[in-house]
Amino acid sequence: NKIIRGAIAEEKPVIVHFCRHGLVDGSLVLEDDGGNDKAVSPSGLAALFELHADYVECVVLNACHSLKAAEAICQYIN
């Protein structure tokens, strides 16, 4: 998602908190650039945080079924 990538790159947060819906496969449902819901896979979330691992120290996932996403993100964020 370009909006999220841009916001993280611009703000350079230490903590990122997602509060959205989660799917059984571990995907999080985020909004795309047009405001429509889009499922983002655990590997997609991991790739996002790989880009921002220099400054993001904590990611909070407030969603059902988010364990797979958390495990994927942990490859890059302690």
N, CA, C and O atoms as a CHARMM CRD file, in Angstrom:
* protein
*
  312
    1    1 ASN  N      0.84300  -1.17900   0.00000 PROA 1      0.00000
    2    1 ASN  CA     0.00000   0.00000   0.00000 PROA 1      0.00000
    3    1 ASN  C      0.88300   1.23500   0.00000 PROA 1      0.00000
    4    1 ASN  O      1.67100   1.44000   0.92300 PROA 1      0.00000
    5    2 LYS  N      0.75400   2.05700  -1.03000 PROA 2      0.00000
    6    2 LYS  CA     1.60800   3.23900  -1.17400 PROA 2      0.00000
    7    2 LYS  C      1.38200   4.24800  -0.06200 PROA 2      0.00000
    8    2 LYS  O      2.32400   4.91700   0.36200 PROA 2      0.00000
    9    3 ILE  N      0.15000   4.37100   0.41800 PROA 3      0.00000
   10    3 ILE  CA    -0.12600   5.34200   1.47900 PROA 3      0.00000
   11    3 ILE  C      0.61100   4.96600   2.75800 PROA 3      0.00000
   12    3 ILE  O      1.24400   5.81400   3.38700 PROA 3      0.00000
   13    4 ILE  N      0.52800   3.70000   3.13900 PROA 4      0.00000
   14    4 ILE  CA     1.20100   3.25400   4.36100 PROA 4      0.00000
   15    4 ILE  C      2.71100   3.35400   4.19700 PROA 4      0.00000
   16    4 ILE  O      3.39500   3.85600   5.08900 PROA 4      0.00000
   17    5 ARG  N      3.24100   2.88200   3.07000 PROA 5      0.00000
   18    5 ARG  CA     4.69200   2.96500   2.83500 PROA 5      0.00000
   19    5 ARG  C      5.16300   4.40700   2.91900 PROA 5      0.00000
   20    5 ARG  O      6.18300   4.69600   3.54600 PROA 5      0.00000
   21    6 GLY  N      4.42300   5.31200   2.29000 PROA 6      0.00000
   22    6 GLY  CA     4.80700   6.72100   2.30000 PROA 6      0.00000
   23    6 GLY  C      4.74000   7.33300   3.68100 PROA 6      0.00000
   24    6 GLY  O      5.62600   8.09300   4.07300 PROA 6      0.00000
   25    7 ALA  N      3.68700   7.00400   4.42700 PROA 7      0.00000
   26    7 ALA  CA     3.54000   7.55200   5.77600 PROA 7      0.00000
   27    7 ALA  C      4.64900   7.05500   6.69500 PROA 7      0.00000
   28    7 ALA  O      5.19200   7.82800   7.48400 PROA 7      0.00000
   29    8 ILE  N      4.98900   5.77400   6.60000 PROA 8      0.00000
   30    8 ILE  CA     6.05900   5.23900   7.44100 PROA 8      0.00000
   31    8 ILE  C      7.39900   5.86500   7.05300 PROA 8      0.00000
   32    8 ILE  O      8.18500   6.23300   7.92500 PROA 8      0.00000
   33    9 ALA  N      7.65800   5.98600   5.76900 PROA 9      0.00000
   34    9 ALA  CA     8.91900   6.58400   5.30900 PROA 9      0.00000
   35    9 ALA  C      9.02600   8.04400   5.72400 PROA 9      0.00000
   36    9 ALA  O     10.10300   8.50300   6.10500 PROA 9      0.00000
   37   10 GLU  N      7.92900   8.77200   5.65300 PROA 10     0.00000
   38   10 GLU  CA     7.94600  10.20000   5.99300 PROA 10     0.00000
   39   10 GLU  C      8.07100  10.43000   7.49800 PROA 10     0.00000
   40   10 GLU  O      8.85900  11.26400   7.94300 PROA 10     0.00000
   41   11 GLU  N      7.29300   9.68800   8.27000 PROA 11     0.00000
   42   11 GLU  CA     7.25600   9.89300   9.72500 PROA 11     0.00000
   43   11 GLU  C      8.38600   9.19600  10.46700 PROA 11     0.00000
   44   11 GLU  O      8.79200   9.64500  11.53900 PROA 11     0.00000
   45   12 LYS  N      8.90100   8.09700   9.90600 PROA 12     0.00000
   46   12 LYS  CA     9.93700   7.28500  10.53900 PROA 12     0.00000
   47   12 LYS  C      9.58000   6.94500  12.00200 PROA 12     0.00000
   48   12 LYS  O     10.32300   7.28200  12.92400 PROA 12     0.00000
   49   13 PRO  N      8.44100   6.27900  12.19500 PROA 13     0.00000
   50   13 PRO  CA     8.00000   5.96900  13.55200 PROA 13     0.00000
   51   13 PRO  C      8.84200   4.86300  14.18900 PROA 13     0.00000
   52   13 PRO  O      9.44000   4.04100  13.49500 PROA 13     0.00000
   53   14 VAL  N      8.87600   4.86100  15.48600 PROA 14     0.00000
   54   14 VAL  CA     9.51900   3.78900  16.23400 PROA 14     0.00000
   55   14 VAL  C      8.51000   2.65900  16.44700 PROA 14     0.00000
   56   14 VAL  O      8.87300   1.48300  16.43800 PROA 14     0.00000
   57   15 ILE  N      7.24800   3.02500  16.63600 PROA 15     0.00000
   58   15 ILE  CA     6.17000   2.06400  16.85900 PROA 15     0.00000
   59   15 ILE  C      5.10700   2.24500  15.77200 PROA 15     0.00000
   60   15 ILE  O      4.71400   3.36800  15.45700 PROA 15     0.00000
   61   16 VAL  N      4.65200   1.13400  15.20800 PROA 16     0.00000
   62   16 VAL  CA     3.56800   1.14800  14.22700 PROA 16     0.00000
   63   16 VAL  C      2.45800   0.25900  14.77500 PROA 16     0.00000
   64   16 VAL  O      2.70800  -0.88500  15.15700 PROA 16     0.00000
   65   17 HSD  N      1.23000   0.78100  14.81500 PROA 17     0.00000
   66   17 HSD  CA     0.07900   0.05800  15.35300 PROA 17     0.00000
   67   17 HSD  C     -0.97900  -0.08900  14.26900 PROA 17     0.00000
   68   17 HSD  O     -1.50800   0.90300  13.76800 PROA 17     0.00000
   69   18 PHE  N     -1.28300  -1.32800  13.91000 PROA 18     0.00000
   70   18 PHE  CA    -2.35900  -1.61700  12.97000 PROA 18     0.00000
   71   18 PHE  C     -3.57000  -2.06300  13.76000 PROA 18     0.00000
   72   18 PHE  O     -3.47300  -2.96800  14.58800 PROA 18     0.00000
   73   19 CYS  N     -4.70300  -1.44500  13.51600 PROA 19     0.00000
   74   19 CYS  CA    -5.96100  -1.82600  14.13800 PROA 19     0.00000
   75   19 CYS  C     -6.97900  -2.00300  13.00600 PROA 19     0.00000
   76   19 CYS  O     -7.69800  -1.07400  12.63800 PROA 19     0.00000
   77   20 ARG  N     -7.01400  -3.20500  12.47700 PROA 20     0.00000
   78   20 ARG  CA    -7.89400  -3.52500  11.34700 PROA 20     0.00000
   79   20 ARG  C     -8.35100  -4.97200  11.47300 PROA 20     0.00000
   80   20 ARG  O     -8.13400  -5.60800  12.50400 PROA 20     0.00000
   81   21 HSD  N     -8.97900  -5.48700  10.43100 PROA 21     0.00000
   82   21 HSD  CA    -9.44100  -6.86900  10.40700 PROA 21     0.00000
   83   21 HSD  C     -8.30800  -7.78000   9.95500 PROA 21     0.00000
   84   21 HSD  O     -7.45700  -7.39300   9.15300 PROA 21     0.00000
   85   22 GLY  N     -8.31600  -9.00300  10.48800 PROA 22     0.00000
   86   22 GLY  CA    -7.37200 -10.02100  10.06200 PROA 22     0.00000
   87   22 GLY  C     -8.12200 -11.20900   9.48700 PROA 22     0.00000
   88   22 GLY  O     -9.24700 -11.50000   9.89400 PROA 22     0.00000
   89   23 LEU  N     -7.49900 -11.89000   8.54600 PROA 23     0.00000
   90   23 LEU  CA    -8.09900 -13.06100   7.91200 PROA 23     0.00000
   91   23 LEU  C     -7.41100 -14.32700   8.40600 PROA 23     0.00000
   92   23 LEU  O     -6.29000 -14.27200   8.91200 PROA 23     0.00000
   93   24 VAL  N     -8.07600 -15.45200   8.26000 PROA 24     0.00000
   94   24 VAL  CA    -7.56800 -16.72400   8.76100 PROA 24     0.00000
   95   24 VAL  C     -6.18300 -17.04600   8.19800 PROA 24     0.00000
   96   24 VAL  O     -5.38100 -17.67300   8.89000 PROA 24     0.00000
   97   25 ASP  N     -5.88200 -16.63800   6.97500 PROA 25     0.00000
   98   25 ASP  CA    -4.57300 -16.93500   6.37900 PROA 25     0.00000
   99   25 ASP  C     -3.46000 -16.03300   6.91000 PROA 25     0.00000
  100   25 ASP  O     -2.31300 -16.16000   6.48100 PROA 25     0.00000
  101   26 GLY  N     -3.77500 -15.12800   7.83400 PROA 26     0.00000
  102   26 GLY  CA    -2.77700 -14.23300   8.41200 PROA 26     0.00000
  103   26 GLY  C     -2.70300 -12.88100   7.74300 PROA 26     0.00000
  104   26 GLY  O     -1.95400 -12.01300   8.19100 PROA 26     0.00000
  105   27 SER  N     -3.46600 -12.68100   6.67600 PROA 27     0.00000
  106   27 SER  CA    -3.47500 -11.38700   5.99700 PROA 27     0.00000
  107   27 SER  C     -4.19900 -10.35000   6.85100 PROA 27     0.00000
  108   27 SER  O     -5.11900 -10.67900   7.59900 PROA 27     0.00000
  109   28 LEU  N     -3.77500  -9.10100   6.73000 PROA 28     0.00000
  110   28 LEU  CA    -4.49100  -7.99600   7.34900 PROA 28     0.00000
  111   28 LEU  C     -5.24300  -7.25000   6.26100 PROA 28     0.00000
  112   28 LEU  O     -4.74100  -7.07600   5.15000 PROA 28     0.00000
  113   29 VAL  N     -6.43900  -6.81500   6.58700 PROA 29     0.00000
  114   29 VAL  CA    -7.25800  -6.07800   5.62700 PROA 29     0.00000
  115   29 VAL  C     -6.97300  -4.59200   5.82400 PROA 29     0.00000
  116   29 VAL  O     -7.34200  -4.00800   6.84300 PROA 29     0.00000
  117   30 LEU  N     -6.31800  -3.99400   4.84600 PROA 30     0.00000
  118   30 LEU  CA    -5.96000  -2.57700   4.88300 PROA 30     0.00000
  119   30 LEU  C     -6.69800  -1.85600   3.75600 PROA 30     0.00000
  120   30 LEU  O     -7.28700  -2.50000   2.88800 PROA 30     0.00000
  121   31 GLU  N     -6.67000  -0.54900   3.76500 PROA 31     0.00000
  122   31 GLU  CA    -7.27400   0.22200   2.67900 PROA 31     0.00000
  123   31 GLU  C     -6.24800   0.48600   1.59700 PROA 31     0.00000
  124   31 GLU  O     -5.10200   0.82900   1.88700 PROA 31     0.00000
  125   32 ASP  N     -6.66000   0.32400   0.34800 PROA 32     0.00000
  126   32 ASP  CA    -5.77100   0.66400  -0.75500 PROA 32     0.00000
  127   32 ASP  C     -5.85800   2.15900  -1.03300 PROA 32     0.00000
  128   32 ASP  O     -6.55300   2.88900  -0.32700 PROA 32     0.00000
  129   33 ASP  N     -5.16100   2.60300  -2.04900 PROA 33     0.00000
  130   33 ASP  CA    -5.10700   4.02800  -2.36500 PROA 33     0.00000
  131   33 ASP  C     -6.46900   4.61400  -2.71000 PROA 33     0.00000
  132   33 ASP  O     -6.66600   5.82500  -2.60300 PROA 33     0.00000
  133   34 GLY  N     -7.41300   3.76700  -3.12400 PROA 34     0.00000
  134   34 GLY  CA    -8.75400   4.23100  -3.45700 PROA 34     0.00000
  135   34 GLY  C     -9.74300   4.12700  -2.30600 PROA 34     0.00000
  136   34 GLY  O    -10.92800   4.40900  -2.47700 PROA 34     0.00000
  137   35 GLY  N     -9.25700   3.71900  -1.12000 PROA 35     0.00000
  138   35 GLY  CA   -10.12800   3.58900   0.03700 PROA 35     0.00000
  139   35 GLY  C    -10.86700   2.26700   0.11400 PROA 35     0.00000
  140   35 GLY  O    -11.77100   2.10400   0.93300 PROA 35     0.00000
  141   36 ASN  N    -10.48800   1.32200  -0.73300 PROA 36     0.00000
  142   36 ASN  CA   -11.12100   0.00700  -0.74600 PROA 36     0.00000
  143   36 ASN  C    -10.32000  -0.97000   0.11300 PROA 36     0.00000
  144   36 ASN  O     -9.09800  -0.86200   0.20300 PROA 36     0.00000
  145   37 ASP  N    -11.00600  -1.91800   0.74100 PROA 37     0.00000
  146   37 ASP  CA   -10.32600  -2.93000   1.53800 PROA 37     0.00000
  147   37 ASP  C     -9.50100  -3.84200   0.64700 PROA 37     0.00000
  148   37 ASP  O     -9.94000  -4.25000  -0.42900 PROA 37     0.00000
  149   38 LYS  N     -8.28400  -4.15800   1.11700 PROA 38     0.00000
  150   38 LYS  CA    -7.39800  -5.04500   0.38100 PROA 38     0.00000
  151   38 LYS  C     -6.64700  -5.90100   1.39000 PROA 38     0.00000
  152   38 LYS  O     -6.09000  -5.38000   2.35600 PROA 38     0.00000
  153   39 ALA  N     -6.63100  -7.20700   1.17300 PROA 39     0.00000
  154   39 ALA  CA    -5.89800  -8.10900   2.05400 PROA 39     0.00000
  155   39 ALA  C     -4.41300  -8.03700   1.71000 PROA 39     0.00000
  156   39 ALA  O     -4.02200  -8.14300   0.54700 PROA 39     0.00000
  157   40 VAL  N     -3.59300  -7.85500   2.75000 PROA 40     0.00000
  158   40 VAL  CA    -2.13800  -7.83100   2.57900 PROA 40     0.00000
  159   40 VAL  C     -1.58500  -9.05000   3.30500 PROA 40     0.00000
  160   40 VAL  O     -1.79200  -9.21400   4.50800 PROA 40     0.00000
  161   41 SER  N     -0.89100  -9.89300   2.57600 PROA 41     0.00000
  162   41 SER  CA    -0.39400 -11.15900   3.11000 PROA 41     0.00000
  163   41 SER  C      0.70500 -10.93000   4.15200 PROA 41     0.00000
  164   41 SER  O      1.30700  -9.85800   4.20800 PROA 41     0.00000
  165   42 PRO  N      0.95900 -11.95000   4.97300 PROA 42     0.00000
  166   42 PRO  CA     2.06800 -11.83500   5.91700 PROA 42     0.00000
  167   42 PRO  C      3.40400 -11.52200   5.22400 PROA 42     0.00000
  168   42 PRO  O      4.19500 -10.72900   5.73400 PROA 42     0.00000
  169   43 SER  N      3.65000 -12.14100   4.07400 PROA 43     0.00000
  170   43 SER  CA     4.90700 -11.86400   3.36900 PROA 43     0.00000
  171   43 SER  C      4.95400 -10.43200   2.85100 PROA 43     0.00000
  172   43 SER  O      6.02200  -9.82200   2.82300 PROA 43     0.00000
  173   44 GLY  N      3.81400  -9.89200   2.44300 PROA 44     0.00000
  174   44 GLY  CA     3.74800  -8.49500   2.01600 PROA 44     0.00000
  175   44 GLY  C      4.01700  -7.54200   3.16400 PROA 44     0.00000
  176   44 GLY  O      4.70600  -6.53500   2.99400 PROA 44     0.00000
  177   45 LEU  N      3.47400  -7.85800   4.33500 PROA 45     0.00000
  178   45 LEU  CA     3.73200  -7.03400   5.52300 PROA 45     0.00000
  179   45 LEU  C      5.20000  -7.11600   5.92400 PROA 45     0.00000
  180   45 LEU  O      5.80300  -6.11100   6.30200 PROA 45     0.00000
  181   46 ALA  N      5.77500  -8.32100   5.84000 PROA 46     0.00000
  182   46 ALA  CA     7.19300  -8.48100   6.16700 PROA 46     0.00000
  183   46 ALA  C      8.06100  -7.65000   5.22100 PROA 46     0.00000
  184   46 ALA  O      9.00800  -6.99500   5.65800 PROA 46     0.00000
  185   47 ALA  N      7.73900  -7.67600   3.93300 PROA 47     0.00000
  186   47 ALA  CA     8.49800  -6.89400   2.95000 PROA 47     0.00000
  187   47 ALA  C      8.39400  -5.40000   3.24900 PROA 47     0.00000
  188   47 ALA  O      9.37000  -4.66500   3.09900 PROA 47     0.00000
  189   48 LEU  N      7.21600  -4.95200   3.67200 PROA 48     0.00000
  190   48 LEU  CA     7.03600  -3.54600   4.04400 PROA 48     0.00000
  191   48 LEU  C      7.97700  -3.17100   5.17900 PROA 48     0.00000
  192   48 LEU  O      8.65600  -2.14700   5.11300 PROA 48     0.00000
  193   49 PHE  N      8.02000  -3.98900   6.21300 PROA 49     0.00000
  194   49 PHE  CA     8.83800  -3.64100   7.37000 PROA 49     0.00000
  195   49 PHE  C     10.32000  -3.89900   7.15000 PROA 49     0.00000
  196   49 PHE  O     11.15200  -3.32800   7.85500 PROA 49     0.00000
  197   50 GLU  N     10.66300  -4.73300   6.20000 PROA 50     0.00000
  198   50 GLU  CA    12.07300  -4.87300   5.83000 PROA 50     0.00000
  199   50 GLU  C     12.61300  -3.52700   5.35100 PROA 50     0.00000
  200   50 GLU  O     13.76000  -3.18000   5.63100 PROA 50     0.00000
  201   51 LEU  N     11.78800  -2.77000   4.63000 PROA 51     0.00000
  202   51 LEU  CA    12.19600  -1.46200   4.11600 PROA 51     0.00000
  203   51 LEU  C     12.40800  -0.42600   5.22500 PROA 51     0.00000
  204   51 LEU  O     13.13400   0.55000   5.03500 PROA 51     0.00000
  205   52 HSD  N     11.77900  -0.63700   6.37000 PROA 52     0.00000
  206   52 HSD  CA    11.78400   0.36500   7.43700 PROA 52     0.00000
  207   52 HSD  C     12.43300  -0.14200   8.72700 PROA 52     0.00000
  208   52 HSD  O     12.23900   0.44400   9.79300 PROA 52     0.00000
  209   53 ALA  N     13.18700  -1.20600   8.63300 PROA 53     0.00000
  210   53 ALA  CA    13.77000  -1.83900   9.81900 PROA 53     0.00000
  211   53 ALA  C     14.82200  -0.97700  10.51100 PROA 53     0.00000
  212   53 ALA  O     15.18600  -1.25200  11.65500 PROA 53     0.00000
  213   54 ASP  N     15.31200   0.05300   9.84100 PROA 54     0.00000
  214   54 ASP  CA    16.33000   0.92000  10.45500 PROA 54     0.00000
  215   54 ASP  C     15.77000   1.74800  11.60600 PROA 54     0.00000
  216   54 ASP  O     16.52400   2.15000  12.49300 PROA 54     0.00000
  217   55 TYR  N     14.46000   2.01000  11.61200 PROA 55     0.00000
  218   55 TYR  CA    13.90700   2.87300  12.65700 PROA 55     0.00000
  219   55 TYR  C     12.66400   2.31000  13.34400 PROA 55     0.00000
  220   55 TYR  O     12.38300   2.68700  14.48200 PROA 55     0.00000
  221   56 VAL  N     11.91600   1.42700  12.69900 PROA 56     0.00000
  222   56 VAL  CA    10.75600   0.82200  13.36700 PROA 56     0.00000
  223   56 VAL  C     11.27100  -0.24100  14.33300 PROA 56     0.00000
  224   56 VAL  O     11.99000  -1.16000  13.93900 PROA 56     0.00000
  225   57 GLU  N     10.89700  -0.10300  15.59600 PROA 57     0.00000
  226   57 GLU  CA    11.34300  -1.04800  16.61700 PROA 57     0.00000
  227   57 GLU  C     10.23200  -1.95400  17.11100 PROA 57     0.00000
  228   57 GLU  O     10.50200  -3.00800  17.68600 PROA 57     0.00000
  229   58 CYS  N      8.98200  -1.55700  16.89400 PROA 58     0.00000
  230   58 CYS  CA     7.85700  -2.32500  17.41800 PROA 58     0.00000
  231   58 CYS  C      6.67100  -2.18900  16.47700 PROA 58     0.00000
  232   58 CYS  O      6.34300  -1.09300  16.02300 PROA 58     0.00000
  233   59 VAL  N      6.03100  -3.32300  16.19100 PROA 59     0.00000
  234   59 VAL  CA     4.81100  -3.33300  15.39700 PROA 59     0.00000
  235   59 VAL  C      3.72900  -4.01100  16.23600 PROA 59     0.00000
  236   59 VAL  O      3.90100  -5.14400  16.68500 PROA 59     0.00000
  237   60 VAL  N      2.63100  -3.32000  16.44300 PROA 60     0.00000
  238   60 VAL  CA     1.49500  -3.85200  17.20200 PROA 60     0.00000
  239   60 VAL  C      0.39800  -4.19300  16.20700 PROA 60     0.00000
  240   60 VAL  O     -0.04300  -3.34200  15.43500 PROA 60     0.00000
  241   61 LEU  N     -0.03700  -5.44200  16.23400 PROA 61     0.00000
  242   61 LEU  CA    -1.10700  -5.89400  15.35600 PROA 61     0.00000
  243   61 LEU  C     -2.34100  -6.13900  16.20100 PROA 61     0.00000
  244   61 LEU  O     -2.38000  -7.08500  16.98800 PROA 61     0.00000
  245   62 ASN  N     -3.33800  -5.30400  16.04600 PROA 62     0.00000
  246   62 ASN  CA    -4.58800  -5.41000  16.77800 PROA 62     0.00000
  247   62 ASN  C     -5.63500  -5.93100  15.79800 PROA 62     0.00000
  248   62 ASN  O     -6.48500  -5.18800  15.30800 PROA 62     0.00000
  249   63 ALA  N     -5.54300  -7.25400  15.52300 PROA 63     0.00000
  250   63 ALA  CA    -6.43400  -7.87600  14.54500 PROA 63     0.00000
  251   63 ALA  C     -6.55000  -9.36300  14.85000 PROA 63     0.00000
  252   63 ALA  O     -5.62300  -9.96400  15.39300 PROA 63     0.00000
  253   64 CYS  N     -7.66900  -9.94500  14.50700 PROA 64     0.00000
  254   64 CYS  CA    -7.83100 -11.38900  14.62200 PROA 64     0.00000
  255   64 CYS  C     -6.86300 -12.08800  13.67200 PROA 64     0.00000
  256   64 CYS  O     -6.50600 -11.54000  12.62900 PROA 64     0.00000
  257   65 HSD  N     -6.44500 -13.27700  14.03000 PROA 65     0.00000
  258   65 HSD  CA    -5.63900 -14.13300  13.15400 PROA 65     0.00000
  259   65 HSD  C     -4.32500 -13.47500  12.72000 PROA 65     0.00000
  260   65 HSD  O     -3.87900 -13.68500  11.59200 PROA 65     0.00000
  261   66 SER  N     -3.70600 -12.69000  13.58900 PROA 66     0.00000
  262   66 SER  CA    -2.51900 -11.93200  13.18800 PROA 66     0.00000
  263   66 SER  C     -1.19200 -12.61300  13.53500 PROA 66     0.00000
  264   66 SER  O     -0.13200 -12.03300  13.30400 PROA 66     0.00000
  265   67 LEU  N     -1.22900 -13.83300  14.08600 PROA 67     0.00000
  266   67 LEU  CA     0.00900 -14.50800  14.47400 PROA 67     0.00000
  267   67 LEU  C      0.94100 -14.73000  13.28000 PROA 67     0.00000
  268   67 LEU  O      2.14200 -14.48500  13.38500 PROA 67     0.00000
  269   68 LYS  N      0.40400 -15.18800  12.15300 PROA 68     0.00000
  270   68 LYS  CA     1.24300 -15.42200  10.97000 PROA 68     0.00000
  271   68 LYS  C      1.88600 -14.12500  10.49400 PROA 68     0.00000
  272   68 LYS  O      3.05400 -14.11700  10.10500 PROA 68     0.00000
  273   69 ALA  N      1.14500 -13.04900  10.52200 PROA 69     0.00000
  274   69 ALA  CA     1.69500 -11.75500  10.12400 PROA 69     0.00000
  275   69 ALA  C      2.79200 -11.33200  11.08500 PROA 69     0.00000
  276   69 ALA  O      3.83900 -10.84200  10.66300 PROA 69     0.00000
  277   70 ALA  N      2.55400 -11.52100  12.38100 PROA 70     0.00000
  278   70 ALA  CA     3.55600 -11.15000  13.38800 PROA 70     0.00000
  279   70 ALA  C      4.83100 -11.96400  13.20000 PROA 70     0.00000
  280   70 ALA  O      5.93300 -11.42000  13.27800 PROA 70     0.00000
  281   71 GLU  N      4.68700 -13.25400  12.95500 PROA 71     0.00000
  282   71 GLU  CA     5.86300 -14.10300  12.74700 PROA 71     0.00000
  283   71 GLU  C      6.64300 -13.66300  11.51700 PROA 71     0.00000
  284   71 GLU  O      7.87400 -13.67100  11.53000 PROA 71     0.00000
  285   72 ALA  N      5.95100 -13.28300  10.46500 PROA 72     0.00000
  286   72 ALA  CA     6.62900 -12.82000   9.24500 PROA 72     0.00000
  287   72 ALA  C      7.34300 -11.49800   9.49200 PROA 72     0.00000
  288   72 ALA  O      8.48400 -11.32400   9.06300 PROA 72     0.00000
  289   73 ILE  N      6.69200 -10.57000  10.17200 PROA 73     0.00000
  290   73 ILE  CA     7.29000  -9.26200  10.45700 PROA 73     0.00000
  291   73 ILE  C      8.51600  -9.40700  11.34100 PROA 73     0.00000
  292   73 ILE  O      9.47000  -8.64000  11.20900 PROA 73     0.00000
  293   74 CYS  N      8.50300 -10.38700  12.24600 PROA 74     0.00000
  294   74 CYS  CA     9.62500 -10.60000  13.17800 PROA 74     0.00000
  295   74 CYS  C     10.92800 -10.96000  12.47300 PROA 74     0.00000
  296   74 CYS  O     11.98800 -10.93400  13.09800 PROA 74     0.00000
  297   75 GLN  N     10.87400 -11.29000  11.20300 PROA 75     0.00000
  298   75 GLN  CA    12.10800 -11.50600  10.45400 PROA 75     0.00000
  299   75 GLN  C     12.93700 -10.22200  10.38800 PROA 75     0.00000
  300   75 GLN  O     14.16200 -10.27200  10.26900 PROA 75     0.00000
  301   76 TYR  N     12.26100  -9.07200  10.46600 PROA 76     0.00000
  302   76 TYR  CA    12.92600  -7.79700  10.27200 PROA 76     0.00000
  303   76 TYR  C     12.80800  -6.85300  11.45300 PROA 76     0.00000
  304   76 TYR  O     13.65800  -5.98100  11.63300 PROA 76     0.00000
  305   77 ILE  N     11.77100  -7.01400  12.25900 PROA 77     0.00000
  306   77 ILE  CA    11.56700  -6.13800  13.40300 PROA 77     0.00000
  307   77 ILE  C     11.63100  -6.99400  14.66100 PROA 77     0.00000
  308   77 ILE  O     10.86300  -7.94300  14.81700 PROA 77     0.00000
  309   78 ASN  N     12.53500  -6.65700  15.54000 PROA 78     0.00000
  310   78 ASN  CA    12.70100  -7.43600  16.76600 PROA 78     0.00000
  311   78 ASN  C     11.48700  -7.28700  17.60900 PROA 78     0.00000
  312   78 ASN  O     11.41400  -7.86300  18.69400 PROA 78     0.00000
